[in-house]
């Protein structure tokens, strides 16, 4: 454990040095990704592995170590470009790769630091912990915008605990960011099951499939997975660069775990006749979709349902607008209730995502074969928003905070659930059931349901701390501003 701490400390201290030169966490993390990958490829090419990992001798780790100064910088730039043209995981890791460390002396120091560690023999959990720590720091660096690709790990872990994936089954994420859902599912499978050789091979090579359209984020996800022992250094990439919403890939999966990007509109930039940049709303005309809309969130919900096998199960983070928006939103909700069993909604508090003012929920639904009757019978709600206060730095969301929800969800047998809410004996209960009939009778089939009293409004004699009130005001203002921006974009 001390060795891990010392590597993490070394990695971070050097990052701090580079930040003085204007190299942000994201750029630093990318360079570290290239170098660790090359070093591991070098280790695999030597005994006892002696593998041909597809890296030409003139661009391998030893070629990089042998150079200094301006010669090193020129060689590194050429190496990145050449490796980006290779097939499989190698080419995906180096797609659009650029050198962001302009000082050759600092680049050499980074190479030297990576060279000091034997990465292949290091435990996957150790390597993974180091890299996950780097990703989290990168997400916290608000200027970089990397937080939008990083879902709180406590939330991901809770979602996986509820879904309880099983060996020899496939897991997909159509907007996988840095791969958080894959890693949590991998950790769960390893801890919960004594797998045989075939199951371990399936887990490593055939379990995970994802889409990530941003090359830099896709690179981080692949490296994160690879360091956690998912995939092979000379194998194919399990992540597609394609926009998942454009077409049905025809692949079907046992589980979909996802937090699709926030922001309602899908848009494509183009240059008009006057040479000005404009944005055109994307509406995906797909026969498998219930409604045609430019609302990205509703499109992801429809796409995820398509991705599932008839026995498939999904847990998806969605913003509030998916629960109440009219028009296409109402159509999608009705169809989802009919064709799948939407059995659980977890209402999340603000202050847990790196994007400010986000009001989100987790929808859990199971797919089924076609039926005349609606598959949804009861929807169970857990309100973890009312009277809950979190902030990213002072009071971040912890896995322990969601233990009560997991217990209520009852992952071992979700058909044996008991409400904690009771109008007479426990009006503050956070766990409550609503029938299909109650929901479809609501205006626009709205799933936006609350029943707890907001104590900050109800009891003026016992107001929350000024800090909490201030945070509430900030969060609500930011949420309102986000809504106005979306309205403004849709008008323009």
Backbone torsions as a table, in degrees:
resi	resn	phi	psi	omega
1	UNK	NA	-37.8	179.2
2	UNK	-62.9	-37.0	179.0
3	UNK	-61.9	-41.9	178.2
4	UNK	-60.7	-48.6	-178.6
5	UNK	-58.9	-39.1	-177.2
6	UNK	-70.3	-36.2	177.3
7	UNK	-66.9	-45.5	179.4
8	UNK	-59.0	-45.3	179.9
9	UNK	-60.3	-43.0	-179.3
10	UNK	-65.3	-44.8	-179.5
11	UNK	-59.3	-43.5	-177.7
12	UNK	-72.9	-36.9	-178.8
13	UNK	-64.0	-37.0	179.6
14	UNK	-71.2	-34.9	176.8
15	UNK	-60.4	-41.0	178.7
16	UNK	-61.1	-40.3	178.1
17	UNK	-61.0	-44.6	-177.7
18	UNK	-69.4	-31.2	178.9
19	UNK	-60.9	-30.1	176.2
20	UNK	-64.0	-23.4	177.8
21	UNK	-93.8	7.5	178.8
22	UNK	85.9	14.3	177.3
23	UNK	-93.3	112.8	-177.3
24	UNK	-75.9	171.7	179.5
25	UNK	-55.0	-44.2	-176.6
26	UNK	-61.5	-46.9	179.1
27	UNK	-64.1	-40.9	179.1
28	UNK	-62.7	-43.7	-178.8
29	UNK	-63.7	-38.2	177.6
30	UNK	-63.1	-46.8	-179.8
31	UNK	-62.8	-39.7	178.8
32	UNK	-63.0	-38.6	178.3
33	UNK	-60.5	-48.6	179.5
34	UNK	-58.2	-47.2	-172.3
35	UNK	-70.9	-42.7	178.9
36	UNK	-64.0	-39.9	179.3
37	UNK	-61.5	-45.4	179.7
38	UNK	-64.0	-40.4	179.8
39	UNK	-65.2	-42.6	179.0
40	UNK	-66.6	-37.9	176.8
41	UNK	-61.1	-39.9	178.0
42	UNK	-63.3	-42.7	179.6
43	UNK	-64.1	-39.5	179.5
44	UNK	-69.2	-25.8	-178.4
45	UNK	-77.8	-11.4	-178.1
46	UNK	-103.5	162.3	177.0
47	UNK	-57.5	147.4	5.9
48	UNK	-86.3	0.6	-175.6
49	UNK	-81.9	-49.0	178.1
50	UNK	48.7	46.7	-178.3
51	UNK	-95.3	148.8	171.7
52	UNK	-90.9	104.5	-173.7
53	UNK	-93.7	6.4	173.1
54	UNK	86.6	9.4	178.3
55	UNK	-99.0	119.1	179.2
56	UNK	-58.7	146.7	-177.3
57	UNK	-54.8	-38.8	-176.1
58	UNK	-69.4	-12.0	179.6
59	UNK	-122.6	22.1	-178.7
60	UNK	-87.8	-178.9	-176.8
61	UNK	-59.6	-41.5	-178.5
62	UNK	-63.1	-35.6	179.5
63	UNK	-65.2	-32.6	-179.8
64	UNK	-74.8	-41.2	-178.9
65	UNK	-64.9	-27.7	-172.4
66	UNK	-79.8	-6.9	-174.2
67	UNK	-113.1	158.9	-179.8
68	UNK	-139.5	164.3	170.9
69	UNK	58.4	-145.8	-176.3
70	UNK	-60.7	-34.0	179.3
71	UNK	-61.9	-39.4	178.0
72	UNK	-63.4	-45.6	-177.5
73	UNK	-61.7	-45.6	-179.9
74	UNK	-62.7	-44.4	-178.5
75	UNK	-64.7	-40.2	-178.7
76	UNK	-63.4	-43.5	179.0
77	UNK	-62.0	-43.8	178.8
78	UNK	-64.0	-43.6	179.9
79	UNK	-58.0	-47.2	-179.0
80	UNK	-61.0	-43.0	-178.9
81	UNK	-65.1	-46.0	-176.6
82	UNK	-66.1	-42.8	-178.0
83	UNK	-69.7	-26.0	177.2
84	UNK	-65.9	-16.5	179.6
85	UNK	-92.2	-1.3	-177.5
86	UNK	-81.7	157.9	179.4
87	UNK	-80.4	172.8	172.5
88	UNK	68.4	-156.5	-177.1
89	UNK	-61.4	-36.9	-179.4
90	UNK	-55.5	-52.0	-179.4
91	UNK	-64.8	-35.9	-179.3
92	UNK	-68.2	-41.0	178.0
93	UNK	-59.9	-37.9	-174.2
94	UNK	-101.6	11.0	177.8
95	UNK	-60.7	128.4	178.8
96	UNK	55.2	28.4	-178.8
97	UNK	-70.6	137.8	178.2
98	UNK	-135.0	150.4	175.3
99	UNK	-83.6	121.1	179.5
100	UNK	-105.9	0.7	179.8
101	UNK	-105.1	101.8	-171.3
102	UNK	-78.9	-20.2	-178.9
103	UNK	-89.3	109.7	-177.0
104	UNK	-58.9	-31.6	-180.0
105	UNK	-65.4	-40.3	179.5
106	UNK	-72.0	-35.9	176.4
107	UNK	-61.5	-43.2	179.8
108	UNK	-65.2	-38.9	178.2
109	UNK	-62.0	-38.7	178.0
110	UNK	-66.0	-43.0	176.6
111	UNK	-59.4	-44.1	-179.5
112	UNK	-62.9	-41.1	-179.8
113	UNK	-64.4	-44.4	178.3
114	UNK	-64.8	-35.6	-177.2
115	UNK	-66.6	-26.7	-176.0
116	UNK	-69.2	-18.2	-174.9
117	UNK	-105.7	138.4	171.4
118	UNK	-89.5	99.9	-171.3
119	UNK	-76.8	-36.1	-175.6
120	UNK	-65.3	-40.2	-177.2
121	UNK	-80.5	-13.3	178.6
122	UNK	-71.0	141.2	-179.1
123	UNK	-58.7	144.6	-179.6
124	UNK	-59.9	-35.3	-179.8
125	UNK	-67.3	-35.2	179.6
126	UNK	-69.3	-50.7	179.1
127	UNK	-58.4	-44.1	-179.2
128	UNK	-62.1	-42.7	179.9
129	UNK	-61.5	-41.6	179.6
130	UNK	-61.3	-49.0	-174.9
131	UNK	-70.8	-39.9	177.4
132	UNK	-61.5	-38.8	177.0
133	UNK	-60.6	-40.9	178.3
134	UNK	-65.0	-42.4	-179.9
135	UNK	-63.4	-39.5	-179.3
136	UNK	-66.7	-42.4	176.8
137	UNK	-60.7	-40.2	179.5
138	UNK	-62.8	-40.5	179.1
139	UNK	-64.9	-34.8	-179.5
140	UNK	-71.0	-19.4	-179.4
141	UNK	-78.0	86.3	-168.5
142	UNK	-58.5	-29.6	-178.0
143	UNK	-62.9	-30.1	-174.9
144	UNK	-76.2	-21.6	-177.0
145	UNK	75.7	7.4	-176.8
146	UNK	-68.5	-18.9	-178.0
147	UNK	-59.7	-26.3	-178.8
148	UNK	-66.9	-17.8	179.1
149	UNK	-100.0	8.2	-172.8
150	UNK	-125.4	111.2	177.6
151	UNK	-89.7	137.2	179.2
152	UNK	-49.9	126.7	-174.6
153	UNK	-64.0	-30.6	178.1
154	UNK	-62.8	-40.7	179.5
155	UNK	-67.9	-44.8	179.2
156	UNK	-58.2	-46.6	-178.1
157	UNK	-61.3	-40.6	179.2
158	UNK	-64.9	-40.8	178.9
159	UNK	-62.8	-42.8	179.7
160	UNK	-65.9	-40.4	178.9
161	UNK	-59.9	-35.2	180.0
162	UNK	-75.0	-41.1	-176.9
163	UNK	-75.1	-32.6	177.8
164	UNK	51.9	66.5	179.5
165	UNK	-60.5	151.1	-178.7
166	UNK	-114.8	156.1	179.4
167	UNK	-60.8	157.7	177.4
168	UNK	63.3	24.7	176.0
169	UNK	-124.5	152.3	-175.0
170	UNK	-92.4	147.1	-177.8
171	UNK	-130.7	128.6	-177.5
172	UNK	-127.1	155.7	174.6
173	UNK	-145.3	110.3	-174.6
174	UNK	-75.8	-3.8	176.2
175	UNK	-147.4	72.6	-160.1
176	UNK	-81.5	-7.1	178.2
177	UNK	54.4	-128.9	-178.7
178	UNK	-92.7	12.7	171.4
179	UNK	88.5	19.8	-175.7
180	UNK	-58.2	-40.7	-179.0
181	UNK	-67.4	-38.0	179.4
182	UNK	-62.8	-43.9	-176.7
183	UNK	-68.5	-40.2	178.5
184	UNK	-64.8	-40.1	178.2
185	UNK	-66.5	-40.7	177.8
186	UNK	-60.6	-49.0	179.7
187	UNK	-60.0	-40.9	-179.2
188	UNK	-64.2	-46.1	-178.1
189	UNK	-62.3	-42.0	-180.0
190	UNK	-65.8	-39.8	-177.4
191	UNK	-77.0	-33.6	-171.2
192	UNK	-91.8	-15.4	-173.9
193	UNK	-132.8	138.4	170.4
194	UNK	-86.9	95.9	-173.0
195	UNK	-89.1	145.4	175.3
196	UNK	-84.1	-179.2	-174.5
197	UNK	-59.6	-43.4	-179.1
198	UNK	-66.0	-40.2	179.0
199	UNK	-65.9	-38.1	177.7
200	UNK	-65.5	-39.5	178.5
201	UNK	-65.7	-40.9	178.0
202	UNK	-62.7	-42.0	179.6
203	UNK	-61.8	-41.5	-176.4
204	UNK	-72.8	-37.3	-169.4
205	UNK	-113.7	-24.7	-168.9
206	UNK	-127.8	2.8	-175.4
207	UNK	-82.7	-42.4	-166.0
208	UNK	-106.0	137.3	176.4
209	UNK	-141.5	133.4	-178.1
210	UNK	-145.3	165.7	171.0
211	UNK	-122.9	139.3	172.0
212	UNK	-153.1	113.8	-172.5
213	UNK	-80.4	-20.2	-179.1
214	UNK	-86.9	117.6	-173.1
215	UNK	-57.3	-44.2	-178.5
216	UNK	-64.6	-40.8	179.4
217	UNK	-69.3	-40.2	177.9
218	UNK	-60.5	-40.3	178.3
219	UNK	-60.7	-46.2	-179.8
220	UNK	-63.7	-39.5	179.8
221	UNK	-64.5	-45.9	-179.5
222	UNK	-61.3	-44.2	-179.2
223	UNK	-66.5	-39.9	178.6
224	UNK	-59.9	-45.2	179.1
225	UNK	-65.7	-45.4	-178.2
226	UNK	-60.9	-41.7	179.1
227	UNK	-68.9	-21.4	175.7
228	UNK	-91.8	12.2	176.2
229	UNK	76.6	26.4	174.4
230	UNK	-106.2	125.1	-179.3
231	UNK	88.4	175.6	-176.1
232	UNK	-128.1	143.9	-174.9
233	UNK	-61.0	-32.5	179.5
234	UNK	-108.9	20.3	-179.3
235	UNK	-97.1	-172.4	178.4
236	UNK	-82.9	156.0	176.2
237	UNK	-75.3	136.1	177.8
238	UNK	-89.9	0.2	-177.6
239	UNK	-114.8	129.6	178.8
240	UNK	-92.9	142.1	176.2
241	UNK	-82.4	-2.2	-174.7
242	UNK	-77.0	149.5	171.2
243	UNK	-67.5	114.6	-174.8
244	UNK	-60.1	-26.9	-173.3
245	UNK	-79.6	-15.9	-173.5
246	UNK	-64.0	-41.0	-177.1
247	UNK	-153.5	158.2	174.2
248	UNK	-77.0	120.6	-177.2
249	UNK	-74.9	-9.2	-178.0
250	UNK	74.4	-5.4	174.3
251	UNK	-79.7	142.9	178.6
252	UNK	-123.1	144.5	-170.9
253	UNK	-126.9	156.4	178.6
254	UNK	-76.2	-35.8	-179.8
255	UNK	-137.4	141.9	167.2
256	UNK	-123.8	121.4	176.7
257	UNK	-119.6	122.2	-171.9
258	UNK	-156.7	153.5	168.5
259	UNK	-132.4	80.5	-177.0
260	UNK	-58.3	155.0	-175.4
261	UNK	-57.9	139.9	176.3
262	UNK	-73.7	165.0	-175.2
263	UNK	104.5	124.0	-169.3
264	UNK	-76.7	-34.2	-171.2
265	UNK	-90.6	141.4	165.8
266	UNK	-99.6	128.7	-177.8
267	UNK	-139.5	149.8	176.5
268	UNK	-120.3	130.4	179.7
269	UNK	-81.4	142.4	174.3
270	UNK	-150.2	164.2	-179.9
271	UNK	-104.1	126.1	-178.2
272	UNK	-82.5	-176.2	-175.6
273	UNK	-63.6	-27.3	179.3
274	UNK	-84.0	1.8	179.9
275	UNK	81.9	12.8	-179.6
276	UNK	-94.9	146.6	177.5
277	UNK	-76.7	129.3	175.5
278	UNK	-129.6	163.0	177.2
279	UNK	-119.2	135.9	178.6
280	UNK	-114.9	127.1	178.8
281	UNK	-63.1	135.1	178.4
282	UNK	-93.6	123.3	169.3
283	UNK	-115.3	126.5	-176.3
284	UNK	-92.0	111.2	-179.9
285	UNK	-88.0	92.5	-178.5
286	UNK	-121.1	134.5	-177.5
287	UNK	-65.7	-26.1	-178.0
288	UNK	-83.5	-5.1	179.1
289	UNK	-87.2	143.8	178.8
290	UNK	-78.3	-29.4	-177.4
291	UNK	-142.0	143.2	176.8
292	UNK	-96.6	120.9	-175.4
293	UNK	-152.8	156.2	174.5
294	UNK	-92.3	3.1	177.4
295	UNK	-75.2	108.4	-174.8
296	UNK	-58.4	-38.9	-177.0
297	UNK	-63.9	-45.1	179.5
298	UNK	-65.8	-34.6	177.5
299	UNK	-65.7	-39.8	178.9
300	UNK	-65.8	-39.9	178.4
301	UNK	-60.4	-44.3	179.4
302	UNK	-65.3	-42.7	-179.4
303	UNK	-64.1	-41.1	-178.8
304	UNK	-64.5	-38.8	177.0
305	UNK	-62.4	-40.5	177.9
306	UNK	-62.4	-37.7	-176.3
307	UNK	-66.3	-22.4	-173.0
308	UNK	-78.8	140.6	167.1
309	UNK	-63.4	167.2	179.8
310	UNK	-63.3	-21.2	176.5
311	UNK	-102.7	10.0	-173.5
312	UNK	-74.9	157.3	-178.8
313	UNK	-131.2	145.8	-177.1
314	UNK	-132.1	147.0	168.9
315	UNK	-133.5	116.6	-169.7
316	UNK	-132.9	132.6	174.8
317	UNK	-83.5	126.8	178.8
318	UNK	-134.8	148.3	175.3
319	UNK	-75.3	165.8	-175.9
320	UNK	-55.5	-33.3	-174.3
321	UNK	-60.3	-26.9	178.2
322	UNK	-65.1	-27.9	-177.5
323	UNK	-82.2	-23.8	-173.4
324	UNK	-128.5	-14.5	-173.3
325	UNK	-61.1	139.8	-179.6
326	UNK	-81.8	-169.5	178.1
327	UNK	63.5	-120.1	-179.5
328	UNK	-59.4	-35.0	-179.4
329	UNK	-60.8	-43.7	179.5
330	UNK	-64.1	-42.3	178.5
331	UNK	-59.9	-47.0	-178.1
332	UNK	-62.9	-43.9	-179.9
333	UNK	-62.0	-45.2	-179.1
334	UNK	-60.9	-45.3	-179.2
335	UNK	-66.7	-37.5	179.5
336	UNK	-64.2	-42.3	178.9
337	UNK	-65.2	-33.4	-178.0
338	UNK	-78.3	-47.5	-169.6
339	UNK	-90.3	-19.6	177.1
340	UNK	-125.4	169.1	174.9
341	UNK	-100.1	94.3	176.6
342	UNK	-82.2	99.9	-168.8
343	UNK	-105.8	-17.7	-175.4
344	UNK	-146.6	138.0	172.0
345	UNK	-130.6	123.0	175.4
346	UNK	-101.0	117.2	179.4
347	UNK	-88.6	121.4	-172.7
348	UNK	-97.6	150.3	177.7
349	UNK	-80.9	164.5	170.7
350	UNK	-77.6	169.3	175.5
351	UNK	86.1	7.4	179.5
352	UNK	-109.2	-15.3	179.2
353	UNK	-102.3	157.2	180.0
354	UNK	-75.1	-21.5	170.9
355	UNK	-81.6	128.6	-173.6
356	UNK	-74.6	148.1	170.9
357	UNK	71.4	15.6	-177.2
358	UNK	-79.5	128.0	174.5
359	UNK	-109.6	112.6	-171.1
360	UNK	-131.7	170.4	-178.1
361	UNK	-145.7	162.2	170.2
362	UNK	-114.0	125.7	176.2
363	UNK	-102.5	128.5	176.1
364	UNK	-110.9	120.7	177.6
365	UNK	-142.3	148.5	-179.3
366	UNK	-112.7	133.5	178.9
367	UNK	-81.0	158.1	178.4
368	UNK	-147.3	167.9	174.4
369	UNK	-69.4	166.3	-178.3
370	UNK	-60.4	144.0	-178.9
371	UNK	-149.6	152.0	176.7
372	UNK	-71.3	-32.4	-178.1
373	UNK	-98.5	151.3	178.6
374	UNK	-63.7	137.5	-179.9
375	UNK	-75.9	-30.3	-179.5
376	UNK	-74.2	127.7	178.9
377	UNK	-111.1	-51.1	178.0
378	UNK	-133.6	142.2	172.7
379	UNK	-112.9	122.6	178.6
380	UNK	-96.3	128.3	-179.8
381	UNK	-109.8	137.6	168.7
382	UNK	-119.4	113.9	-177.8
383	UNK	-89.1	95.0	175.1
384	UNK	-103.0	33.1	178.2
385	UNK	-117.2	-49.9	-175.8
386	UNK	-60.9	126.8	179.6
387	UNK	62.7	21.3	176.4
388	UNK	-110.1	135.1	-178.0
389	UNK	-129.9	121.3	174.8
390	UNK	-130.5	150.3	169.8
391	UNK	-133.9	155.8	-176.0
392	UNK	-64.5	-36.0	-174.4
393	UNK	-100.7	-49.6	-174.8
394	UNK	-79.6	-36.5	-177.9
395	UNK	-142.5	69.4	-178.3
396	UNK	-69.8	157.4	176.7
397	UNK	-65.8	129.4	177.2
398	UNK	-113.1	157.4	178.3
399	UNK	-59.1	-36.4	179.1
400	UNK	-60.4	-30.5	-179.3
401	UNK	-63.7	-23.5	-176.1
402	UNK	-103.2	8.7	-178.8
403	UNK	-63.2	-39.7	-179.8
404	UNK	-64.6	-41.1	177.4
405	UNK	-60.5	-46.4	-178.6
406	UNK	-60.4	-41.4	178.8
407	UNK	-63.0	-42.9	177.9
408	UNK	-65.0	-40.7	179.4
409	UNK	-58.9	-35.9	179.1
410	UNK	58.0	68.8	-175.2
411	UNK	-59.1	-30.5	-177.4
412	UNK	-68.0	-37.6	175.0
413	UNK	-152.7	90.1	-175.4
414	UNK	-69.4	-8.4	177.9
415	UNK	-81.4	-7.1	175.9
416	UNK	-113.1	80.6	-177.7
417	UNK	-119.2	152.7	176.8
418	UNK	-132.2	132.5	178.6
419	UNK	-65.2	141.1	171.6
420	UNK	-92.2	-18.8	-179.6
421	UNK	-84.5	137.4	171.5
422	UNK	-148.0	129.6	-173.0
423	UNK	-56.3	-36.7	-179.0
424	UNK	-92.1	-53.6	-170.5
425	UNK	-86.9	-25.8	-180.0
426	UNK	-150.1	72.3	-179.1
427	UNK	-68.1	-11.8	178.6
428	UNK	-94.7	7.5	-179.9
429	UNK	-63.7	135.6	-176.5
430	UNK	-90.5	-7.5	-172.8
431	UNK	-115.2	112.7	-172.8
432	UNK	-142.5	146.7	-177.4
433	UNK	-106.5	139.4	172.5
434	UNK	-126.4	137.1	-177.9
435	UNK	-80.2	161.4	176.4
436	UNK	-55.7	-42.4	-178.5
437	UNK	-63.5	-39.5	178.9
438	UNK	-63.9	-40.1	-176.0
439	UNK	-72.0	-47.0	-176.7
440	UNK	-69.8	-16.7	177.1
441	UNK	-79.3	-13.1	-178.4
442	UNK	-75.9	152.8	178.1
443	UNK	-56.1	127.6	-179.7
444	UNK	59.6	21.4	-176.3
445	UNK	51.7	42.9	-176.5
446	UNK	-66.6	132.7	175.6
447	UNK	-99.8	7.1	-176.7
448	UNK	-83.5	80.2	-171.6
449	UNK	-114.1	131.4	172.1
450	UNK	-133.7	151.5	177.8
451	UNK	-138.7	-16.1	-179.1
452	UNK	-79.1	147.9	176.9
453	UNK	-81.5	136.5	175.2
454	UNK	-76.9	111.3	-173.0
455	UNK	-65.6	-27.4	179.9
456	UNK	-68.0	-23.7	178.0
457	UNK	-93.7	-32.4	-172.0
458	UNK	-80.4	-28.9	-172.6
459	UNK	-127.3	92.0	-176.5
460	UNK	-70.4	-19.2	179.3
461	UNK	-78.9	-20.0	-178.2
462	UNK	-125.5	59.3	-179.9
463	UNK	-67.8	151.3	176.0
464	UNK	-63.4	170.9	175.9
465	UNK	-56.9	148.6	178.2
466	UNK	-53.3	-37.3	178.4
467	UNK	-58.6	-44.7	-178.7
468	UNK	-67.1	-41.4	178.0
469	UNK	-61.0	-44.4	179.9
470	UNK	-60.5	-43.3	179.7
471	UNK	-64.5	-39.4	176.9
472	UNK	-59.6	-45.8	-179.1
473	UNK	-62.1	-44.9	179.7
474	UNK	-60.9	-48.4	-178.0
475	UNK	-61.3	-45.2	-178.8
476	UNK	-66.7	-38.1	177.6
477	UNK	-63.7	-44.9	-179.4
478	UNK	-65.6	-39.4	177.8
479	UNK	-62.4	-42.0	177.8
480	UNK	-63.0	-42.7	178.8
481	UNK	-61.7	-40.7	178.4
482	UNK	-61.1	-41.0	179.0
483	UNK	-64.0	-43.2	178.6
484	UNK	-62.7	-39.5	179.1
485	UNK	-61.5	-43.1	-179.1
486	UNK	-64.2	-41.2	178.1
487	UNK	-63.1	-44.5	-179.5
488	UNK	-60.4	-43.3	179.6
489	UNK	-63.4	-40.2	-177.5
490	UNK	-69.7	-30.3	178.8
491	UNK	-74.2	-42.9	-177.4
492	UNK	-74.7	NA	NA
